[in-house]
Amino acid sequence: MRRGSIASLLGLGIVAGGITAAVALALPWLPKPASNEADRIDFLFWFVIVICIVIFALVASVLAYSILRFRAAPDDESDGPSIHGHTGLEIWWTLIPTILVTAIGIVSAIVLARDDNLGKHYFRVNVTAQQFAWSFTYPDSHNLTSGTLRLPRGRSVELVFTSKDVIHSFWVSHITPKRLGKFDVICTELCGLGHAVMRTEAIVMTPAAFDKWANAQAQAVTSPNTTVAGGAVFKNNGCGACHTLTAAGSSATVGPNLDKLPTYAQTAGKALPGFVRQSIVDPNAYIAPGYPKNVMPQTFGQSLSKQQLDALVQYLISSSKKG
Ligand code: CUA
């Protein structure tokens, strides 16, 4: 090959690689990592992308060079030269991809093994999925239940899943959060009518703030004051994700407005306490006009203790009368 040809091949390769690298780097393809595991996944992603950019530049430059350099003249009707095999090239184009694919395989295996490693002092959260809500139980923190996933920063967390009904999906099973803030938790498997509303938040807190929250919740749930205890049950079970209740500061409109419970009870022809209890334990017994059936979880009768259920009913009665 002449020196001029090599120079033009190289030039084309640099142009193709430069453009591709600019596209890869200039646009924010990935969200900012918020966990140690995400850092490793991002590293793996960029490791593969860099290899892809180099290969793309190589192929693009050879292709562009061939199109420009070996173009047939308009009046050239002759056949191209017959070429048969090239042992040297064949060895290289087998060897290089083999090395690259093996390297990607090894790096992936290391990243996956490290991302799955819980370490010695991990923190367990039991995740319960049901149509159409998440609840999170903390066996290491007073066996608390919460409708939002609260996590202490810097702790290795194991998430253990159970579904009460159909298949739901969650993205991660082990995570070590490293950034404070709120993150979306969404169901990623089409699981029925309320799939789109099956979402909540993950809140990463400092370990001290997490302990403070856990202790306060544990106290609130067992409080003899039903407003405090019922309010905690309301918050911890994610009721505010779907319902408006002024007293609880929630304004969601997926389900009926709980400020209007007395009106609903009247329409249903029932006394308020019985109506509220039935609506929690057997939500399909009476469906408020304009709302679909089967969206409200039907499992609170089993998941709430009698004490929690009584407190929640009391809390809803007193809050809705105020509202
Ligand atoms: Cu649960 Cu989609």
Boltz pocket constraint, residues with backbone or C-beta under 6 A from the ligand:
constraints:
  - pocket:
      binder: B
      contacts: [[A, 129], [A, 130], [A, 131], [A, 132], [A, 167], [A, 168], [A, 169], [A, 187], [A, 188], [A, 189], [A, 190], [A, 191], [A, 192], [A, 194], [A, 195], [A, 196], [A, 198]]
      max_distance: 6.0
